[in-house]
Amino acid sequence: MAPVISQLTIDSADPHALAAWWRDVLAWTYVWEPAPDDEEIEIAPPDGSATNMLFLRVAELKTGKNRLHLDIRPPNGSSQPAELDRLLALGATRVDIGQGDVPWHVLADPEGNEFCLLRGTPEEAAARLAAETAG
């Protein structure tokens, strides 16, 4: 049997603020209610459908492009433009990492960690995959 990924760990200057931001973005919950002096904060999807995210306080600031990043999809019933507006209103920023003309948006969270907003919803992506495998 293979190991299971328990958390995706993200270094941060302020784990409380960054965990709260991603919690709001993803509509996730805290795994435990964080205390003010906690150096690590964990969030998870309420239904357990994805790997948790653990935010750790580190002294070093982010320098350069991430080597690992998140790709997120608009939720079913929404759209990429609507989700882009929501993310920007929450404090995401647009970033150019040399991606050129692509159908996704490259954004950064409040600490500068890049992530991508993909075009299709989960239902649209599943339908595309089903069509590709059927044909």
C-alpha positions in Angstrom: 0.0 0.0 0.0 1.3 3.5 -0.8 1.6 6.4 1.7 -1.2 9.0 1.9 -0.6 12.7 1.7 -1.9 14.1 4.9 -1.4 17.9 4.4 0.0 20.3 1.9 2.3 22.5 4.1 2.7 26.1 3.2 5.3 28.4 4.8 3.9 31.7 5.8 4.9 34.9 7.6 1.4 35.0 9.2 -0.2 31.6 9.3 -3.4 32.9 11.0 -4.1 35.4 8.2 -3.1 33.2 5.3 -5.1 30.2 6.6 -8.1 32.5 7.2 -7.8 33.8 3.6 -7.6 30.3 2.0 -10.4 29.1 4.3 -12.6 31.9 2.9 -11.5 31.3 -0.7 -12.2 27.5 -0.5 -15.1 27.6 2.0 -13.2 25.2 4.2 -13.0 24.9 8.0 -10.3 24.9 10.6 -9.3 21.4 11.7 -9.0 22.9 15.3 -9.9 26.4 16.5 -6.5 28.3 16.3 -5.2 29.9 19.4 -3.5 33.3 19.0 -0.1 31.9 19.7 -0.4 28.9 17.3 2.5 28.7 14.9 0.6 26.3 12.6 -3.0 26.4 11.4 -4.7 23.6 9.5 -7.8 23.9 7.3 -9.7 21.2 5.5 -12.8 20.7 3.3 -15.8 20.0 5.5 -16.6 16.8 3.5 -13.0 15.5 3.5 -12.8 15.6 -0.3 -9.3 17.0 -0.6 -5.9 17.0 1.2 -5.8 19.5 4.1 -3.6 22.6 4.0 -1.3 23.3 6.9 0.2 26.8 7.3 3.4 27.1 9.2 5.1 30.3 10.5 8.6 30.7 9.1 11.0 33.6 9.4 12.1 33.6 5.8 10.1 35.6 3.2 9.1 34.2 -0.1 11.6 34.8 -2.8 11.0 33.8 -6.4 8.4 31.7 -8.1 6.7 28.8 -6.3 7.9 25.3 -7.3 4.5 23.9 -6.3 1.3 25.7 -6.7 -2.5 25.1 -6.5 -4.8 24.9 -9.4 -8.4 25.7 -8.4 -11.6 25.5 -10.4 -14.7 27.7 -10.2 -17.4 25.9 -8.2 -20.2 24.2 -10.1 -22.8 26.8 -10.9 -20.3 29.6 -11.2 -17.9 30.7 -13.9 -14.2 31.7 -14.3 -15.1 35.4 -14.6 -17.3 35.4 -11.5 -14.7 33.5 -9.5 -11.9 35.8 -10.7 -13.9 38.8 -9.5 -14.5 37.1 -6.1 -10.9 36.2 -5.6 -9.7 39.7 -6.5 -12.2 41.2 -4.1 -10.8 38.9 -1.4 -7.3 40.2 -2.0 -5.8 37.9 -4.7 -3.6 39.7 -7.2 -2.8 39.0 -10.8 0.8 37.9 -11.5 2.8 37.3 -14.6 5.2 34.5 -14.4 5.7 34.3 -18.1 2.6 32.2 -18.8 1.7 34.1 -22.0 -1.8 33.8 -23.5 -3.4 30.9 -21.6 -7.1 30.1 -20.7 -6.4 30.3 -17.0 -5.5 33.2 -14.6 -2.3 33.2 -12.6 -2.9 34.9 -9.3 -1.2 35.3 -5.9 -2.5 35.0 -2.4 -1.8 37.8 0.1 1.7 36.5 0.8 2.6 36.2 -2.9 2.1 32.4 -3.3 1.0 31.8 -6.9 -2.0 29.8 -7.8 -4.0 29.3 -11.0 -7.7 29.8 -11.6 -8.7 27.3 -14.2 -11.4 27.8 -16.8 -14.0 25.0 -16.2 -16.0 23.9 -13.2 -15.6 20.4 -11.8 -18.7 19.3 -13.7 -17.4 20.7 -17.0 -14.0 19.1 -16.5 -15.6 15.7 -15.8 -17.8 16.0 -18.9 -14.7 16.9 -21.0 -12.8 13.9 -19.6 -15.8 11.6 -20.2 -16.1 12.8 -23.8 -12.4 12.3 -24.4 -12.4 8.8 -23.1 -15.6 7.8 -24.9 -14.4 9.0 -28.3 
